[in-house]
Amino acid sequence: SVKADVHFLNAVNFSNQFETSIVPVVNIVNELAGVITMVDLLKTLGNFSGANEIGGIIVLEMERSHFAISEISRIVESNDATILHLNTTTHPDTGLLTVTLHINKKEISAIIAAFERYEYDIIFNFGDEKFENNIDTNYRHLMNYLDI
């Protein structure tokens, strides 16, 4: 069980650790105060992660030693955007850090271009892209191909 006064991520961890669909909640004297269902946890986790906010998503991959939140924030903010949510995970096999950014803009091509200029490895992005940027991307891919 989890205590009633702990952060909901403890309940998420409990649910994952013990593979349960409900998490018992107890009060200070360890009496059952209620339960948290998987649906409740998923809704709360979605709200916590900003899933209901409009914007683009950029996923970067890097060595843990290269992770600098100040630099990532500077790159995003220099393109008149803000980070709504940032999450990091470590790949168990490679040890590489995966950084997921939720940006307050749907048009993220300028931000992606800025990350590419600073040689960040972008493994996924989701957002609107202007037509001119599609042409530029195709041109860069062609130049990379011809460079081989």
Contacts in CASP RR format, 6 or more apart in sequence:
PFRMAT RR
TARGET T0000
AUTHOR 0000-0000-0000
METHOD contacts of the structure
MODEL  1
SVKADVHFLNAVNFSNQFETSIVPVVNIVNELAGVITMVDLLKTLGNFSG
ANEIGGIIVLEMERSHFAISEISRIVESNDATILHLNTTTHPDTGLLTVT
LHINKKEISAIIAAFERYEYDIIFNFGDEKFENNIDTNYRHLMNYLDI
1 14 0 8 1.000
1 23 0 8 1.000
1 24 0 8 1.000
1 25 0 8 1.000
1 26 0 8 1.000
1 30 0 8 1.000
1 32 0 8 1.000
2 10 0 8 1.000
2 11 0 8 1.000
2 14 0 8 1.000
2 23 0 8 1.000
2 24 0 8 1.000
2 25 0 8 1.000
2 26 0 8 1.000
2 36 0 8 1.000
3 25 0 8 1.000
3 26 0 8 1.000
3 27 0 8 1.000
3 28 0 8 1.000
4 25 0 8 1.000
4 26 0 8 1.000
4 27 0 8 1.000
4 28 0 8 1.000
4 33 0 8 1.000
8 36 0 8 1.000
8 41 0 8 1.000
8 44 0 8 1.000
8 45 0 8 1.000
8 48 0 8 1.000
11 23 0 8 1.000
11 25 0 8 1.000
11 36 0 8 1.000
11 41 0 8 1.000
12 41 0 8 1.000
12 45 0 8 1.000
14 20 0 8 1.000
14 23 0 8 1.000
15 21 0 8 1.000
15 23 0 8 1.000
15 38 0 8 1.000
15 41 0 8 1.000
21 37 0 8 1.000
21 38 0 8 1.000
22 35 0 8 1.000
22 36 0 8 1.000
22 37 0 8 1.000
22 38 0 8 1.000
23 35 0 8 1.000
23 36 0 8 1.000
23 41 0 8 1.000
24 32 0 8 1.000
24 34 0 8 1.000
24 35 0 8 1.000
25 32 0 8 1.000
25 33 0 8 1.000
25 34 0 8 1.000
25 35 0 8 1.000
25 36 0 8 1.000
26 32 0 8 1.000
26 33 0 8 1.000
27 33 0 8 1.000
46 52 0 8 1.000
49 85 0 8 1.000
49 87 0 8 1.000
49 102 0 8 1.000
50 84 0 8 1.000
50 85 0 8 1.000
50 102 0 8 1.000
53 84 0 8 1.000
53 85 0 8 1.000
53 102 0 8 1.000
53 104 0 8 1.000
54 104 0 8 1.000
54 106 0 8 1.000
55 84 0 8 1.000
55 102 0 8 1.000
55 103 0 8 1.000
55 104 0 8 1.000
55 105 0 8 1.000
55 106 0 8 1.000
55 108 0 8 1.000
55 127 0 8 1.000
56 102 0 8 1.000
56 103 0 8 1.000
56 105 0 8 1.000
56 106 0 8 1.000
56 108 0 8 1.000
56 125 0 8 1.000
56 126 0 8 1.000
56 127 0 8 1.000
57 100 0 8 1.000
57 101 0 8 1.000
57 102 0 8 1.000
57 103 0 8 1.000
57 124 0 8 1.000
57 125 0 8 1.000
57 126 0 8 1.000
57 127 0 8 1.000
58 100 0 8 1.000
58 101 0 8 1.000
58 103 0 8 1.000
58 108 0 8 1.000
58 111 0 8 1.000
58 112 0 8 1.000
58 115 0 8 1.000
58 122 0 8 1.000
58 124 0 8 1.000
58 125 0 8 1.000
59 98 0 8 1.000
59 99 0 8 1.000
59 100 0 8 1.000
59 101 0 8 1.000
59 122 0 8 1.000
59 123 0 8 1.000
59 124 0 8 1.000
59 125 0 8 1.000
60 72 0 8 1.000
60 98 0 8 1.000
60 99 0 8 1.000
60 101 0 8 1.000
60 115 0 8 1.000
60 120 0 8 1.000
60 121 0 8 1.000
60 122 0 8 1.000
60 123 0 8 1.000
61 91 0 8 1.000
61 96 0 8 1.000
61 97 0 8 1.000
61 98 0 8 1.000
61 99 0 8 1.000
61 121 0 8 1.000
61 123 0 8 1.000
62 96 0 8 1.000
62 97 0 8 1.000
62 99 0 8 1.000
62 120 0 8 1.000
62 121 0 8 1.000
63 96 0 8 1.000
63 97 0 8 1.000
64 90 0 8 1.000
64 95 0 8 1.000
64 96 0 8 1.000
64 97 0 8 1.000
67 88 0 8 1.000
67 97 0 8 1.000
67 99 0 8 1.000
69 86 0 8 1.000
71 118 0 8 1.000
72 83 0 8 1.000
72 86 0 8 1.000
72 99 0 8 1.000
72 101 0 8 1.000
73 83 0 8 1.000
75 111 0 8 1.000
75 114 0 8 1.000
75 115 0 8 1.000
75 118 0 8 1.000
76 82 0 8 1.000
76 83 0 8 1.000
76 101 0 8 1.000
76 103 0 8 1.000
76 111 0 8 1.000
78 114 0 8 1.000
79 105 0 8 1.000
79 110 0 8 1.000
79 111 0 8 1.000
79 114 0 8 1.000
80 105 0 8 1.000
81 103 0 8 1.000
81 104 0 8 1.000
81 105 0 8 1.000
81 108 0 8 1.000
81 111 0 8 1.000
82 103 0 8 1.000
82 104 0 8 1.000
83 101 0 8 1.000
83 102 0 8 1.000
83 103 0 8 1.000
83 104 0 8 1.000
84 102 0 8 1.000
84 103 0 8 1.000
84 104 0 8 1.000
85 100 0 8 1.000
85 101 0 8 1.000
85 102 0 8 1.000
86 99 0 8 1.000
86 100 0 8 1.000
86 101 0 8 1.000
86 102 0 8 1.000
87 99 0 8 1.000
87 100 0 8 1.000
88 97 0 8 1.000
88 98 0 8 1.000
88 99 0 8 1.000
88 100 0 8 1.000
89 97 0 8 1.000
89 98 0 8 1.000
89 100 0 8 1.000
90 96 0 8 1.000
90 97 0 8 1.000
90 98 0 8 1.000
91 97 0 8 1.000
91 98 0 8 1.000
98 123 0 8 1.000
103 111 0 8 1.000
105 111 0 8 1.000
106 127 0 8 1.000
106 128 0 8 1.000
107 127 0 8 1.000
107 128 0 8 1.000
107 129 0 8 1.000
107 130 0 8 1.000
108 125 0 8 1.000
108 127 0 8 1.000
108 128 0 8 1.000
108 129 0 8 1.000
109 128 0 8 1.000
109 129 0 8 1.000
109 130 0 8 1.000
109 133 0 8 1.000
110 133 0 8 1.000
112 122 0 8 1.000
112 125 0 8 1.000
113 133 0 8 1.000
113 136 0 8 1.000
115 122 0 8 1.000
116 122 0 8 1.000
129 137 0 8 1.000
END
